Amino acid sequence: MKRAIVTGATGFVGSAVCRELVDQGMDVIAVVRKNDERSKLLKEYGVMDIVVCDLSEYVSLPDLINSRTADAFYHFAWEGSAGAKRADEDVQIKNIKYLCDAVRACAQIGCKTFVFASSVMEYEIDAVMKTESSPGINSLYCSAKLAANYMARTIAASFGINYIRGVISNIYGAGELSPRLINTSLRKLLNGERCSFSSGDQLYDFIYITDAAKAFYYIGERGITNRTYYIGSLNPQSLKNYLIEMRNCVNPQIEIGLGELPFNGISLSYNEFDIYAVKNDTGFEPQVSFSEGIRKTIDWIKKENDNGI
């Protein structure tokens, strides 16, 4: 690959993928929303081509890119991936259309590969729907992601585009500002606050942000059409193992509240995924161990706090 387009380029994962692509010697066209102040950080990573285009304007993307071609199109942009908008059906339905618009833009630009960022949450809602349990309203988000994947893959096929889906396990690391488990818990532990968890017996998986970005580069470069690639550590473990290791990296003497919270979610067996497909097809293997990644994240959080961010 010589050039790639990345939507959601200022997000936690999207920005890391931009940085990885630049490090691989590629030109990157970063698609950002209007008034996104974080776009200035992309230039620090070496991204020199930034296109301002909101999700609702993706039909105009080929014109904004100004007849330039690209080898791969990475789609990370998604409205309401966290917070109250997860339960907003209007927002989530629009996301499906935006993804379809992005695939069509990819075709018009002459880009041959389209990579869609998905997550294990879609497998969780699929498991719920196979039971008689009632899904929570926030599952509108992952339900929309499932529908979007099916529709985008179909549209991509009609244009002869190499469509690839990357299923994210749990990405963590330096630069994360979301309320997700690792980021929130590490900050509490560093502040001396007590953390309560479920018993942690369910299987989980985590991958450090730089490894995840590299995996996306590899699947865009070497991935097989219509294949789904699980992006994780290649070694899922019980959640409590990760939590204890995280605690130990902060301070082994801190007590954490394992079993203080009920677990009402869906436990995946990880047999739902071909965990090794990404390694077998592209040669990718994670380089950062969980403990190393946690220490890198701790160093970043401390530096962030020192800078008053």
Disulfide bonds with the S-S distance in Angstrom:
none
